[in-house]
């Protein structure tokens, strides 16, 4: 570092740096101890000439030859330096510190401890001075000392003063901006030196104690934050000068990373707690950017096996701020999101479900706050709760749940899916919300939020054994939501199902419904159905078919619902289909056509056209997957006829922004319909089960509750949930 030159005045400077008593005759001078004479000889008459190198070599040789004199040399140098500081002879101060540095670098004997005490005393003297140049000089000497590995232990050395003083320098408010920057950088380097000197020395005071960390960490964060505003406007490293590249913010970041990199398991908490407090005290959670930056530095710097400790502290801090504003909680959640992505598999640690439990608890709290307008669930409190801020928090929590889930292996992700499902309120099955003022709307909102969380967890989920990954305790409650009147909830359930079934990333190829003349252009990935998949379909196929059929007849279904139903049918055909499943899927598609034809159903015209289009698009796909020419020919003929006479029965005219559908829909006949008899005939010739193909599909309901199930759709919404609970867990005494 380029130091500002010390002011000197040659007029007032004595010709030789000696007192009258020292300028005596040779016989009296010879009586002075040799170490004092050697020390005096290193100082020139003119301090601008610098250290007398030849005499410095003699002093160094003497110190190495007579190490027992090293402490006296240090004491004498300290005495001279104190005198020169008091007399403002700053040139000689620099020479004294240079001599001390050289002696310190050269000597590693057992007497070094006493010499170091004198050295630190002189550094302290400089740091206490009010001259910036002296403070910087003392810091530079301390940094050199910090890089020396001592051969002998020290039992009584204390660095408390240096921690406090360097921390003060980090917050310097000196008027001149250039000098202020130099002082702050000196303070940062000094703290870095203290850490290096003490962190691995068990005999030193524990630098990780809160009394030290509460000074060191905020000082570093202050400088890191100060440089944040100018960082985006700074030139590129190739264009910047050396001065511009060496900024307090960048130096701070290096120092902070070094500090965290040295933190052992038991020290993580003490290092992270001051960060949390600093962000709280300066309201830095709301901006998110700086908080995220801090914890990115932390997560990348600490040892990977300690990552979960940081996550746990953040979760605990989120609990402590449960009644803070939504922007503060959202900031903490955003930091959790980024930290989880960095930490990967080590982020959750041993308490997997506790992490998700905390996040879901705050999701429930946010819903409650939004509905009641208060943090204590009574009347509107003193704090104004803004709905849009709570919604942003909820979305952040949902994203964070997904981020944590992505770090887990398949078996743990299955456990998390079950855990979340157990939190979703369903009357008669899972507990409802009891918060004052939330009511049915609160239950609906928490259902939506938890299903969104579940969707995030299932995104990218892949398993080789669907039977163990999706047990009854998960799949049955999930499918029960497909029977609800709420269109948003039904859509979420369909999105979850397609995410679970799509194991070869075929879903993007079915994002829209269309008639594809040649599916080979899609480059679909199709594997042979495994034994585990066969067992899964044998157990759950009828449940899936029933819910596909019943979802299709919901009057509140719109284009996204039909698109997801098409994706679900297509993915089952490629991921889980054997010959029996293919037959049943064709029967379901024909049953959907009959549903649209039925005069008993009170479906709107749009929904009827949508069901026709869904059926035609799926039969077009499955006919090409079966590769039976006669089947493909029949489907192609019906589609061609519809294109000529009734294009509103095909997806290209229905699933668009402005559907081209008639006001009324007359009953269809003949060549406009897919014929079950014809399909049975052509597939029977290829070895498919004709008896099963010829049997129209009728939704099958579980056990003794079949009569109740037929009443689901005429029932009002309040009763429908209770009937769903019975259908999902059929017990004779309940029915």
Secondary structure, DSSP 8 states (H G I E B T S, - for coil): ---------TTTS-SSS--TTTS--HHHHTTS-HHHHHHHHTS-SSGGG---HHHHHHHHHHHHH-GGGHHHHHHHHHHHHHHHHHTT-HHHHHHHHHHHHHHHHH--STTHHHHHHHHHHHHHHHHHSS-HHHHHHHHHHHHHHHT---SS--SS---HHHHHHHHHHHT---SSHHHHHHHHHHHHHHHHHHHHHHTT-TTS--TTSHHHHHHHHHHHHHHHHHTHHHHTTS--TTTS-HHHHS-HHHHHHHHHHHHHHT--GGGHHHHHHHHHHHHHHTT-TTT-HHHHHHHHHHHHHS-GGGHHHHHHHHHHHHHHTTTS-HHHHHHHHHHHHHHHHHHGGGSSTT-HHHHHHHHHHHHHHHHHHHHHSSSSSSS--SS---HHHHHHHHHHHHHHHHHHHTTS-HHHHHHHHHHHHHHS-BTTTB-----TTTHHHHHHHHHHHHHHHHHHHHTT---S-HHHHS-HHHHHHHHHGGGSS-HHHHHHHHHHHHHHH--SS-GGGGSS----S-GGGG--------HHHHHHHHHHHHHHHHHHHHHHT-TT--HHHHHHHHHHHHHHHHHS--HHHHHHHHHHHHHHHHHHH-SSS---HHHHHHHHHHHHHHHHHHHHHHT-HHHHHHHHHHHHHHHHH-GGGSHHHHSSSS----SS-----GGGS--HHHHHHHHHTTT--HHHHTS-------GGGHHHHTTTTTS-HHHHHHHHHHHHT--TTT-
